[in-house]
Amino acid sequence: WDVISPQAVRRNRFYQELLVPIDAPFFCATVIERQEDQFVTLGVMRSGTDGYITPEQCQTFSLLAPHVRAAVRLQAALEGRGANVLAGCMETLSIPLFICDSSGRVKILTKAAEALVSSARGLELRNDRLRAALAREARDLEDAIAAAAPIIRTPGPPVARAVVIHGPSPAKASPVVLEIFALPGRADTPGFPSIAPQVLVVACGQRRSDCRRATILGAVYHLTAAEIEI
């Protein structure tokens, strides 16, 4: 009522073609984000039965809108950068982390991961791909990454696989235990680009949970669950 008269409503195409058919003649709205090719709005719409939006309701809307604006801007800032944020967190914790695309090419790695592939412990970067020095372990690593890739596109909980890298001189250094699992992507939604799916390869530290230890024992010695428990 404060922006258009009842007479103008009957001549306004926006009202007649959109708001009248969906019975939403009363609304208040604000632009959340404006860019060259698009803008994002937040609005509250009421039906003819609901009646006018009251000044108190408009005030509540004005208090909520800045929080929604901040959330939308944060979402836009993080789009496509989820892997970088994760890598930054792992960098702070000094955790060796490799983030690969679905084909296995390394896109991001932490400094701890760089040190690991430079330490002659049987893991290396070759043509931007994570490789094991020993042929059998290289196949295991490739298979684990390939197995994680389809999971990226399939709903459900992440499935981790463990690969043990002994290196060329297993007697001189402890083996490197890698856990490989999927970081799911997100499909395109209107106004926001997709988040590319990733495969995470994490080198485990010395402190391991019983569940992780069981996974490692099974991968190294091919033990059954009962044998691991014993």
Protein Blocks (a to p, Z undefined) as FASTA:
>chain_A
ZZocfklmmmmmklmmmmmmnopabccdddfbdcfkbccdddddddfknopadfklmmmm
mmmmmmmmmmmmmmmmmgoplmmmmmmmmmmnopacddddfkopafbdcfklmmmmmnon
opaceehiacdfblklmmmmmmmmmmmmmmmmpgcdddddddddebjblmlpccdddddd
ddddddddehiacdddddddddddfbdcfklmmmmmmmmnopafklmmZZ
